[in-house]
Amino acid sequence: MKLLLVEDDAETRAYIARGLGEAGHLVDQAATGRDGLFLAASEPYDVMILDRMLPAPDGLAILRTIRASGIRTPVLI
């Protein structure tokens, strides 16, 4: 599966990405809400993992924006 991981804490992001990679998934990573929104809108993903407490935009704002643009990828927050 191709996943998008948006997490601003570098240690947490690395830990989650490593585990998902070891499970055989391809993981794209973003450290900011802005970068995450850009990737979410420009690449097809099987699943997105969004941090709720990102600096602007936060995870819920990203989710609202991608849903408004018609992207229906499943999202874990």
N, C-alpha and C positions, 0 to 999 in steps of 0.2 A: 504494500500500500504506500501511496505517496501522502505524506502528512505535512501540515504547516504547524509549527510550534512558535507561538508568540509569547515570549516571557522576558521581562526586563532584568531579572536577577540572573547574572551570568552563570553562577554555580548551579542553580536550579535548572536552567536551560540546558547546560551541558550534561547534567545527570539524566534528565528526561530523554534528551536526544540520544545519549549513549545507550540507554536501555532499549529504546525503540529501534535504534540501529542494530543492536545485537539480536533483536527479535526478527530482523530481516526487513524492516521498513526503511524507506527513503524519507529522510526528514529535512525539510527546509526550515531554517530558523530566522527569526526576526527578534531584535532586541527592543524595538520601539513599536508603539501602536501605529505610527505612520508607515514604517517599513512593512509591518504586518498587513496593513490595509492594502498597500501597493501589491504585495505578493498575492494576497487573497483575490484581488481583482484581476491579476494578470496571469495566473497559473491555475490549472484545474487540480484540485486536491480531493482525495478520498475522505479525509477527515482534517479538521482544524482544531487545534488546542489553543485556547486563548486565556491569558491571564486576565482576570477581572479588574485588577488594580494597576493597570498600565498608566504611565503618564500619557497625556492627551494624544490621540483618543484612547479611551479605556476599552476594555474587552467588549462591553455591551454596546458602545458606540460603533465599534468595528462590526459587530454582529448586525446591528440595525442597518448600517450602510450596505453591507454585502447582501442582506436580504432584500433591501429596497432595489438593488440592482439586478435581482433575479437569481442570485447564487444560492443554491439550496444544499450546499455541502453540509453534512453533519458537523456540529461544533460541540466540543467539550469545554466548559468554562471552569 
